[in-house]
């Protein structure tokens, strides 16, 4: 995209070629073009990934910033989410990811239905498959992920939160999968992740009816970890992230792997075998020896992730 200075130069050049014969309407047209270009340049990125500074090194923040549609997910947002996931995967210093919204009253309203109305049936299917794959990639991140939910988390927005390890809600949060009301089903993991979190019967009720629940009910059914006063969900999530970053990073990664993979096997012996394999990978690490030395010396361990 050209810089504002470049746009000024282009606008001036076009106006200059026709001056003084250019009509007022042409000048007006270029003024409108320039104003629109500046408006586009001024818009924030719909997905922003940043690292927090010390003393919160290791904590990454993924923010949704599309206020005009309450963070609704379109193709552009999906692509930016994929790019952010790839950056997190490549960052060896990353320890925890917070997923939050900069839009008051909304975590994410789900799919961008205005864009979807213009899609063919095959394009809608491609969109749903891509979103499903995007959330699966996010779920597969080896480090803990925490959704910070203030306001509405509906449809694909809740499915994004379900792909996180933990969910922290402000008391103003509203969660739901309303897709059956649109004659479809949750198509980005909702029919699979929700029952694994709240149980099959409760998940069927929520999906069949499309009913929304508040933060307090979400905690009672195990859908959310905490319900805190409105506006305080981010601070609670940050406090938890800080606790996690004090632990051995390799241990955290192996704990997540053991839990996730163990939950996918059909019997306890197989699940315990997964746990054993993950434990074995930690036996010869420098961090494990550092933990033992720190305990003996009555000091805090200094982990290096090796």
Secondary structure by P-SEA (a helix, b strand, c coil): cccaaaaaaaaaaaaaaacccccaaaaaaaaaaaaaaaaaaaccccbbbbbbccccccbbbbbbccccccccccaaaaaaaaaaaaaaaacccccbbbbbbccccccccccaaaaaaaccaaaaaaaaaaaaaaaaaaaaccbbbbbbccccccaaaaaaaaaccbbbbccccccccccccccccccccccccccccccaaaaaaaaaacccccaaaaaaaccccccccccaaaaaaaaaaaaaaaccaaaaaaaaaaaaaaaacccaaaaaaaaaaaaaaacccaaaaaaaaaaaaccccccccc
